[in-house]
């Protein structure tokens, strides 16, 4: 993997991804926790296509604008830094009206068996 590589995930906001349902607010709009989950998933998928298993360790995002259930969103992760096992990404979430959210995300490449054995 090299810096500058990108991965884009497209999805439609569902009723179970609202602030009202997830408890992060009281309105039926795309929830910040759901947006963060999709940002992490996009970064994860970028590393996964190169055969790497990763875990998320840091998220710093801004949720800039609301959108409704049924809105198609496009999440793009760009790899901006690789230092050993540490991966840094910039991520943007957009809909047809423009930017919904943006930020940075950090993940670490792991050996799944070793990682899980430490938890036992």
Buried (B, 14 or more C-beta within 10 A) or exposed (E): BEEEBEBBBEBEBEEEBBBBBBEBBEEBBBBBBBBBBBBBBBBBBBBEEEEBBBEBEEBEBEBEBBBEBEBEBBBBBBBBEBEEEBBBBBBBBBBEEEEBBBBBBBBBBBEEEEEEEEEE
